[in-house]
Amino acid sequence: MTAARSARKGTLVAVISTLVVATLLAISIGSSPSWPLVQKAFFDGTYFSTSLPNVIGAFAINIQLFVLAEILILPIGLLVALARSITSPALAPLRIFATIYTDFFRGVPSILLIYVLGFGVPALRLPGVPSEPFFWALVTLVLIYSAYVSEVYRAGIESIHPSQERAARALGLTRFQALRYVVLPQALRRVVPPLLNDFIGLQKDTALVSILGVVEAFKQAQILKSANFNFTPLMVTALIFLVITIPMTRLVDRLAAKDRATQQGGTR
Amino acid sequence: MARKATKRVAAAPVLELHGVSKRYGRALVLDKIDLSLAEHEVVCLIGASGSGKSTLLRCADLLEPIDGGSITLDGRTVSADDRDADATRRQLGIVFQGFSLFPHLTALENVALAPRVALGLTAAAAEKRARALLKQLGLAAKANAYPDSLSGGQQQRVAIARALATEPKVLLLDEITSALDPVLVADVLEALRALAKGGMTMLIATHEMAFAADVADRICYLEGGRIVEAGSPEKIFGAPRDPRTRAFLKRVRSVGASALR
């Protein structure tokens, strides 16, 4: 038997056994006496189809939030990472500030920060400071996730062997040029999988801003739930998040596996 | 050999070390080193591992701060003035034992990087220079290859081309064959011989005694961070005066150079 045939047979066995188990599970759950109750409260077909367009419409806010946030986080996180790796004594305050910043925003619960910034700052009614909940939701997510992402960048930069920077400096490149042309290009390649991982977390956390009254997908689902005393809209919201996050999780897995393969296969 | 006889006449010193000392913590790694390289001169540093050869080269390239003495390039003191260190390093080329090629760049890009970024040449001019250097080192066909697809000897020749790309006044070479397969060593040494013939001023730390005897105008034997004895290859290898030099060479001849690494 060839390897290809044996692999095909393996796949077939896996598919059949999965189908059998799934069918048995479906039958046993469906035949349990409380299933109709659960189905009515969480998986109601009518509520599903009526809430779907509303929730998808509100999800546009989540998309706006995480796309804008990601665009801002990528450069801010890098700047914070660079500030933290400064060695010059004259610029020590910058390094200390960056360290305090990352410690603080990684250490405090996100929901607390969203609450304080989203309700607290607009309440001060400072002239020229916007009070829209969306604005403060965006600011808070950018502040929190730039702290996480800066650590990802920093780990990437530190994973590049010092001999690379030394070789660049030996050629007469300045510290900045060595960073720009030798260290960062190599570091950025390595941080793509962990960076995407953080972005998956960010995409889920856009639901937290519902506490500010921003009507995004989760808030919209809550409103629909309260109107009908039915949880199906929340299941719809969960499904929409999964549609976005599962492909991204798989992509991260594949990139990480590719990284491992190249690192074992050579130095590139 | 005619080359050696003629060039001693025009002996303007290019690179000079005056009483250079270097400490790592409490260990004195270089102890008041005096060394002068004339234009077109090839000097080989020999000595056991830990004798200070690599540190001497790294200090000469201003990659390590020195704790005493001074370094001059073309008569200008360069060691004290950290501000111009980048400019000075552009006038010196160094090749490391471990290649340290940039893995994300092709051979051509590795060589063209410093001319473009550090010297400010246009991309086209930098590439032209890089191609010429790769050709000179027998690597024209490998211009677009990434370092991990090259053999050790090819990588080391790319590293030499890269070090030459800023047109340095002096080339510093740090045991550049000791990480290579014996069969690949010959190619790299041949490339260095060609450079010496072309008049390149070189300071070479090496364990290849036969090569040193062949290519060097002057040999310096280092031990304990000091130059114990310096002189022509004929003198050092033929009639070493210092008992420490004699002991080292006796050891090299009995165990073979590879055992000293």
Interface residues (C-beta under 8 A of the other chain):
Chain A: S163 Q164 R166 A167 A168 R169 A170 L171 G172 L173 T174 Q177 Y181 V182 P185 Q186 R189 G266 T267 R268
Chain B: D61 L63 D86 A87 R89 R90 Q91 G93 I94 F96 G98 S100 L101 F102 P103 H104 L113 A114 V117 A118 L119 Y146 P147 D148 R162 A163 A165 T166
